[in-house]
């Protein structure tokens, strides 16, 4: 989907030559690992999965961790922007003020 392709674009921007299919495997694994109740917001789990999977494709651990943190940063930024938009609307429902 769009998020997965976006993650692949970040990898390409970093100069990593990986096929987009790798991210269709990687990102669902990351999300499943992130949901495991063994760390705070999946920190460490996410990076570990990136390192393990991308090592299979010849990517060094430093690049894998950087890509993981970059993608997580964009994820957080997206949530913050959404929260600001939601807050600016006055926590209303739809246009008519009713919840959808």
C-alpha positions, 0 to 999 in steps of 0.5 A: 500500500502507500505506506509501504511504498513510502518506506521503500522511497525512504530506503531509495533516498538513502541509497539502498538498492532494495526491491519494493517487494522487500518492504511488502515483507518487512513492514507487516513483520515490523508491525506485528513485532511492534504490537508484542507487549514486550517493549514500549511502543516496539522500540528495539523490536522494530530496529531488530527486525529491520536489522535481521531482515535487511541483513538478508539483502546485504544491508549493514546494521547501521543503515538498517537502524537509521532507516527504521528510526527515519520511518518511525520519525515520519510515523510520529510526525504524521500522528502529531500533524493529525493530532494538531488538525484534530485539535484545531477542529475543536474535537468536533465530529463531522461538519455538522458537529455530530460524530460520524 
